Amino acid sequence: MDNLVGKKLNMTQVFGENGKVTPVTIIAFDSGVTPDLESKDVVVVGKSKGKGFAGVMKKWGFHGGPATRGQGIKARTPGSIGSQTPGRVLKGKKMAGRMGNERVTIKGLKIVKALPDLQQIMVSGPVPGARNSKIEIKFLEENN
């Protein structure tokens, strides 16, 4: 089956026969939604929400320095970023910078309900991106 490209609309809940609540995300398409899509496993690809410039505490979960004992304004800084040898900052060092606005792939989601008359599907769980953002649905190959 081909990949589908749609638009993320909203999140809601679906109640099962046994009373179990499943959080779902509604995704709208131009065409290609059929009733046989229900209960298929999918991989969802989208662009995450942009968070702007973030410090190391928000971006990487650093704990920061102590709030007392003369720390001044250094409570949210990363601390030391290297040693005397090799005398440079090593590649891959976790530092402050832009956060989000990246391509994100979420695996292990399932189509809970297909609405062919509205050209929408309901996917279980979190789908990356803001409302009205472009979403790509990839169907997993079934081993029969």
Secondary structure by P-SEA (a helix, b strand, c coil): cbbbbbbbccccccccccbbbbbbbbbbbccccccccccccbbbbbbcccccccccccccccccccccccccccccccccccccccccccccccccccccccbbbbcccccccccccccbbbbccccccccccbbbbbbccccc
